[in-house]
Each structure stands twice: as structure tokens, then as C-alpha cells.
Amino acid sequence: MSSSDLKLYYFNLQARGELTRLILAVAGQKYEDIRFDFNQWPEFKSKMILGQCPVLELADGTQIPQSLAIARYVAREAGLAGANNLEAAKIDVVVDTQRDINETFYGKVFFEKDETIKATELEKFLNETLVKHVENTKFTCRIIVSLKK
């Protein structure tokens, strides 16, 4: 991938675009980071393949939508997606677990307007959802250690 090959379209915030930006940074890959404000979204939306973002556009105009599909594509292109299928699966476990945690948090806690419901959902998130992923520390540590190998 040359620096002019890639354009990443996303809102002017981290959220779903940041993982791809981080992978590109680790890879030393230059790209055009096209950020826009929410009031500019309508003009970009009509140009996006699924009418959503982020979108990675390749030199030939091909658009790749979906944040994790983009991140995985960029990681594979940069040689950062594991040396074999087992390593790739271990990476996917970490990425997908993080996605599950984020979706639960944002879906049930972050965007909730009612403070009473928000407090209840936060309590459930901390004591039920998050603890499942943190409680099994041997598994979590094994994932982290195996990724370093």
C-alpha cells in the first residue's frame, strides 16, 4: 500500500475509526484521514457504499465499509494480522471481546438519558458483563501473552 492508496472517511472523533488509525500508525502507513463534522454528514453519506461510516477507500475507488472489516483488512495488508490462522484467531478473540464490551456499554449505559436507568445499567454492566471478561484472568493473560509470542 502506498500513501496515496488509502483514504479513511469518518467523523471528527475517535470511536469506530480509531482502531484503523492505530493499526495504520503502528504499520507506519500513510493515508488520507478525511474527518468531517456531523453537520457535514449528509454530503458524505450519499457517497458511502452502505450510507454509513467509517469507510476505507482504496486507490481504485473500492470502498470497504464496517469498522472491523476495515481494521482487519489494514492489519492483513500491513502484516499485523498474525502469522497463521491460530494467531489470527487469537487476535480476533481480543478484538471481538472488546467490541462486545463496547457495544454493551454504549448501548445500555452511555447513550441512556434517564439517570436512574443509566445507574442500574452501569451496575449491571460492571457486575455482570465486564466481570465475565475480567474474572477469568488466566484466559485473559493467556491471550495477552500468546499475542506477544
Stockholm file with secondary structure:
# STOCKHOLM 1.0

chainA/1-149         MSSSDLKLYYFNLQARGELTRLILAVAGQKYEDIRFDFNQWPEFKSKMILGQCPVLELADGTQIPQSLAIARYVAREAGLAGANNLEAAKIDVVVDTQRDINETFYGKVFFEKDETIKATELEKFLNETLVKHVENTKFTCRIIVSLKK
#=GR chainA/1-149 SS CCGGGCEEEEESSSGGGHHHHHHHHHHTCCCEEEEECGGGHHHHHTTSTTSCSCEEECTTSCEEESHHHHHHHHHHHTTCSCSSHHHHHHHHHHHHHHHHHHHHHIIIIITCCCHHHHHHHHHHIIIIIIHHHHHCHHHHHHHHHHHHC
#=GC SS_cons         CCGGGCEEEEESSSGGGHHHHHHHHHHTCCCEEEEECGGGHHHHHTTSTTSCSCEEECTTSCEEESHHHHHHHHHHHTTCSCSSHHHHHHHHHHHHHHHHHHHHHIIIIITCCCHHHHHHHHHHIIIIIIHHHHHCHHHHHHHHHHHHC
//
